[in-house]
Amino acid sequence: MFARYRPYLPTAVLAFLIFYFGFHALTGDRGLLLVDKRNEALSEKSAELSKLRSERMDLEARARLLRDGSLSADLLEERARSLLGFSDPRDYVIRTKP
């Protein structure tokens, strides 16, 4: 009975492998049908990266102002007051939870 189907066995195996890999190429983790989801995740991560880069540039600028060669008195006073919890009597202090 199986001898009659023996010549078709390589073709059937090849057809199954083509179907298997084609199905996973479309619906797998990195399949063609998930391109929109990957592009959306990429745009979210790009926005997060640009936000982090701007925060880093701000922190680098603030750190540059606190170095010995270019010490900014205003920034030093601001940091000291915030760390020590002091304020000028003429200042308005609005406390927020971190």
C-alpha positions, 0 to 999 in steps of 0.5 A, a space after each residue: 500500500 505504501 509502495 504506491 505512494 513512495 514516489 510522492 513522499 519527497 514532494 509531500 515533504 517538500 510541500 509541507 516544509 514550504 507551507 510550514 516556513 511560509 506560515 511562520 514567515 507570515 505569522 511568526 514573531 518577526 513575520 510580515 503581518 507584524 510590521 505595523 506593530 514593529 514600526 509602532 514600537 520603533 517610533 515609541 522607542 525613538 521618541 523615548 530615546 530623543 527624550 532621554 538624549 535631551 535630559 542627558 544634554 540638560 544634565 551635562 549642561 548643569 554638571 558643566 556649570 558646577 565644575 570648578 572652572 565655570 562655577 555658576 553661583 545661581 545654580 550652586 545656590 539652587 542646588 544647595 537650597 533644594 538639598 538642604 531644604 532652605 528657602 528665601 523668605 520671599 520665595 514661593 515653595 511648592 512641594 510635589 511628591 516625586 
